[in-house]
Amino acid sequence: MSGKYLLLLAAILLSATSLIAQDDTPYLKGAVTEMNGKVVFNKVINSNPKLDDTQLFNKVNEWAEKTYNLNDGKTSNRVLLSDASKKQVACLGETNIVFGRKLISLDMAGMTYQLILKVDNGACDATVKGINYDYSSGKENEKLFAEDMITDKYGLTKKGDKLANYYGKFRKATIDSINVIFQSLEQYINGASKKKEVQIVYIDKATGQQIAQPDVATPPAQTTAPVQTAAPIQAATPLATTGTTFEGYKSISPDNIPGNYIKLLNDWTLVTSGKGENVNVMTASWGGLGTFWNKPVTFLFLNPTRHSIKTMDEGETYTISFYSAAYKDVLLYCGSNSGKDTDKVKGSGLTPVKLPSGATAFTEAWMIIECRKIIAQPISEAAVKIAKSELEAGWTKDGLHKMYMGEILNVWVK
């Protein structure tokens, strides 16, 4: 290996180390608490305006039912106890925490936990405990416990100023996942989502250097409304494609998209489309990845009755975004409501952001695929080469689907 490539590799490693060190701060000493030798996360959420305990319990119980009693056959999430007299709810939670990307798969673990919710004097005391993990280290799945993984003793270096090499990833991902649970509950109780700060960094594609914000038109500022209202859509550089970055995500090559794409589409996927501020979001599970005209592409199949047909046809770009299991209630909302009747972008409570191409996505996603539409084609009767008896009746009763194919402009991963 030549000297210049060794220097380049060293520079990349130093840069990566620097970024990791900067991100460690929220996860250091005090971020994980222990009670009687057990890892416990706790947050007291005050209702605002203050509700009486019966009203607040009803809200908390409703959130728990929507979030944990899904009966989807994919997880063991369920409400274990709901006691109106004692104003208590107990849930068993199961989710996947994602650490990063391996060569052709996700580095992730299954996490189970207990969530205890107690209502008293207009506040909800939320406690997460009993955390354990199922993790494949290459040979077989291991059962791991938070007490042996994410405490200060194991999750931090000896000096306590950095995350530990192996255990640190469990500590960071667990803290992030539990913060999402608390934020979801708080948003449900108080009805307003907090604006998520996203810093846009502008990169000159010719030089690779950071530059000041280009002199371009941006959408007018919006205000955050109280109930079911998302933060205003933030503008990034229009018309740019690859080479642009925004904080909190890194850009990867389409051929390095992690995981099994067929499985990914079945787990917490949203397609967002439209033009300007006329944007709609829908859940999706039919589609794939491939190559067409020597371009990396995605393809989707939408039912002709879906409102997203209209916004997909109007816009030139769209996004496919992926979420952890903590956002099940959001995806259920997007899948059970029509954009004809409501603004689902606002109703979802997610935080929208404009990507370099002008497409909209949400900062809660752990991965976003940004696409430019290149083909939109209804499937004709003549194109179908299998007997209708092989298809479920519901798939064709409203007509055949429409296929959309889009060139992948960027893939953003947290």
N, C-alpha and C positions, 0 to 999 in steps of 0.2 A: 504494500500500500504506500503510495507516494506521501511525501511530507505534507503537501497542501491538504490532502484529504484527512490525514491524521489531525491537523490543526482544525479543520472544519468540524470533525467529529468531536474534538475537545470543546470547541466553542458551543456546539449544540448541547453537549452534556452540561456544561457550565450554565448555559441559559436555562435549561430545564430545571436544574437544581435551584437556581435563583427564583424561578417562578413558583416552585413547590414551597420554598421557604416563605415566600410572601403570602401564600395561601394558608399556611399553617396556623396563623394567629387565632382564628375563631375556634380552633380545635385543641388548644393547649390546656394548661392546668386550669381546673375549674369547669371545663366544658362537660365532663362526665362526673356525676356525683355518685357516692356510695353511701348506703344506709345499712348498718349491721352487716357489712361485708358484701352487700348486693348492689348491683348497678341499678339506679333508679333515676328516671328523668321526670321532672315535675314542672308544671306551669299552671298558674292560677289565672283564669280568664274572666275578667269582669264584664258583665253585660252593660252595654252603653247604647241607649239609655237603660238605666237599671230596671230589670224585670223582677217580678216576685218569683219565689222559688218554684212554684208550680209552672209558670210560664217558661222559665228557663229550663226546668227539667224536661218539659215537652219538646223544646227545641233540641236539647242535647240528645234526647232519646231518638228523635226523628233523624238527626244527623247520623247517629250510630246505626240505625236501621238501614239507611240509604248507603252507608259506607261499608258496613260489615255483613249485613244479611242479604247478600247478592244471589246466593244459590246458583252460581254460574258453573259449578262443577270444576273450576280451575284452581281454586284455593280453599283453604279451611276457614276463611274469615267467617266469623259469626258473632252474634250478640249472645253472651253466656247468661247474663242476668239483667233484668230491668225491674227495679223496685221503686215504684212511685211513692210509697210511704216513706222510704228512707232516702229518696231522691238520689239513687245510685244506679249506674249502668256499668257493666263489665263486658269487655269484648276480647275475643281472641283474634289477633291479627297475623296475617302472613303476607309477605311481600318479597320482591327481589331487590337487592341492593347491587348496583352496578359499580365496579371499581374502575373499569377501563376496558381496553381492547387488547386481545391477543391476536395472533396472526390471522385466523379466520373465525374467531369466536369471541364472545363476550366473557370477560373475567367478572363473574358475579357470584353472589351467594343468596340462598333463600334465608330470610330472617323471619322468625316468629316471635311474638311478644304478647303480653297482657296489657290491656288498657283499662284503667279504672277511672271512672268519672263520677265525681261527687258534687252535688249542688248545695250551696248554703249561702244565705244572705246575698243573693244576687250575683254570685260568682260560681264558676265551675272549676273545681280542682281536678286537673288531669294528670294522671300518673301512668308512666310506661315502665314496666318491670318484666322480669322473667324472660329476658332477651336471649335467644340462642340462634345459631346459624347452621345451615347445611351447606357445606362447601366442598367442591371437588378439587383436590390438589393435584390431580393428574391420574391417580390410580383408583381411588375410591372416594366416596363422599365421607366427610368427617362431620361429626356433631360437635360443635364448638359453643362455648358459653361466654357471654359478655364479660363475666367476672375474670375470665382467663385471657381476654383479648383486648378490651378497650379501656381498661382503667389506666390511670396515670402510670402505674407500675409497668404495664405491658405496652400501652399504646403510644408512649412518648419515649424519646431517647433519655439517657441517664441524666443529662443536663436539664431535660424538660423543655428545651427550646425548639424542638422539632418533633414531627410525627415519626414513630419508629418505622423502619423499612417495610415490614410485613404487617404487623398488627395495626399500624397507623391507618392503612386503607380501610380496615373494618371500623375503626373509631370515626374517621371522617364520614364515611358513607352512612353509618348508623345515626350520627348527629344530624346529618342533612335529612335523612328519611324521617326522623322523629320530629324535626322542625316543620316538615311539610304536614305531618299529622296535626300538630298543634295549630299551624296556620289555617288549615282547612276547617278545623273546629271553630277557631276564633272568627273566621270569615262567616261561617254559617250562623253563629250566635249574633254577630253584630251587623251582618249584611253588607259590608263594604270590603272590597279587596284593597290591600295596600299597594300603592304604586311601587313597582320594582325598578330600581335604578339600573339602567343599562347604559354603559358608556360606549359610544361609537368611536372606533379608531379608524382613521382614514389613511390608506396606504397607497402611495404612488406605484402603479403597476410596472412602470418602466424602471424605477430605481429601487423599489422595495422599501423605501424610507417612509416614515410617518410624516404626514403633511397636515396643514390646517384644514378645517372643513371647507370643501369647495363651495363656491357661490352658486347654490342651486335653490330652487323653490322647494319649500317644505310645507306639508299640510298645516292648516291653522291649528293652534293649540286647542285641546279639548279639556274639559274639566271632569273630575271624577264625580259621578253621581252616587247617591247613597246605596241603593239596593241593586244587586246584580249588575253592577257597572264596572267595567274593566278600566285600567289606566289608559290614558290616551296613547294612540299608536305613535311610536317614536320613529323618526325618519332616518334612514341611512342613505348612503350615496345612491341615487337612482342610476339605472342602466349599467352599473358595474357588474361584473360576474366574478370570476375567480380572482384571487389576490387581495380581496378586501377582508378585513376581520372585524369582529365586534366582541367586546369583552365578555368573558365567561364561556366562550366556545373556541374550539380550534377547528380548522378546516382540514378534512382528510380527503384522500382520493376516493372516487366512487368504487374502485376495485378493492378498497379496504373497508367497506361498510361492514361493521361487525355483526356476527350472529347469522342465524338462518332467516332469510328475508320472508319466507313463507310463514314461519312462526311469528316473526315480528309483526306482520300485518294483522295477525289474530290477537295481538296483545296491545291494547291501548294506543290505537292509531287514529290520527285526525288528518283529514285533507282540508286545506284552507284555500279558497279560490275567490276570484272576483277582480274588480277593477276599481282603482281609487279607494274610496271609503265604502263602496258597496261590496262588502266581503261576507262570505258565508263559510261555515265550518261544518263538517260532517264526519261521522265515523266511517271507516272503510276496512274491508277485509279481503277484497278481491283485487289482485294485481300482481306485479312482479318487477324484476329488474332484468336488464339485458343490454344488448348492443344493437343499434340500428343506424345505418349510414355512417358507420364508424364513430358513433357517438354513444356514450353511456346514457341509458334511458330508463325511465320508469313507465309502467303502463297500468292503467286503472280501468275498471268496468263499473259504470254507474247505471242504476235503474232509471229508466226514462221519466219516472214520476218524481224523482228527487229534485228538490229546489236547487241543489248544487249544479245540476245540468245547466241552468241559466247562468250562474256565476262562472262556471268553468268555460262556457262558450263566450262570455263577455271579456274575460281577462286573458292576458297573454302568458301569465305565470301562475304557478300554484306551488304549495308546499305539502309534503307529507311529514308529519311530526310524530314522535314516539314518546311515551310517558311511562313512569313507574306505576305500580299498582296503587299507589297512594292517590292517584287521580281517577280512580274508577268512577266515582260519583260524577265527575265532570264529563267523562266520556259517555256515561249513561244519559246524562242530560242532553248532550249533543246528538246522541243517537235516537232519543225518544221525542225530540221536538223538531219542528220544521222551521226553516228559515223564512218560509212564507208568512208565518204568524209572529215571529219574534226575532230580535237581534241576538243570535246565539253567541256572537263574539262577546257581547256585553254580558249576556246571561250566564256564560260559562264561568265568569270570574277569573279567567286566565289573563295574563298580561301580554297584550299584542305588541309586536315590533315589526317594523318594515325592514326587510332584508335588502341586500344590494340591488337585486333585480326589480324591486318594488313589490314583491310578494310579501304576504303577511304570514307570520308564524307566532309562536308563544314562547316566552322565556322560561316557562316551566318544563319544556320538553328537554329530554336528555339527548335526543338526536333530531336534526331537521334536515330533510332533503329538499333542496330548492330547485325547482324545475321550470323550464320554458316549454310551453305547449308547442308541439310540432305536427301532431296529427289528432284529429277528432273525427271519429268515424262510427256511425250507427252500425250495429251488426244486422245484416239482412237475413231473411229466411233462407235464401240460397246459400249463404255462407255456413249454415249449421249442418254438419255432416253426421249427427247422431240423432237417434229417434227421440221425439219429445217424451216418450214414456220413460226415458232414462233421466229426465230432469224433474226436479220438484215442481209441482204446479205453480207455486208462488213465484218461481223464478221467471216465468214467461207470461203470466196472466195479464200484466200491464204492458206487454211488448218486450222486445229484446233489448239488451243493454247497449249502452254507447261506450266505445273504447276511446280512451285518451292516452296518448303517448307524449312524454315530455323529455327533453334533453336535460340531464342533470347538470346544473350550473355550479352548485356548491353542496357539500355535505358538511354540516356543522355538528360537532360532538362536544358535550361538556367534559 
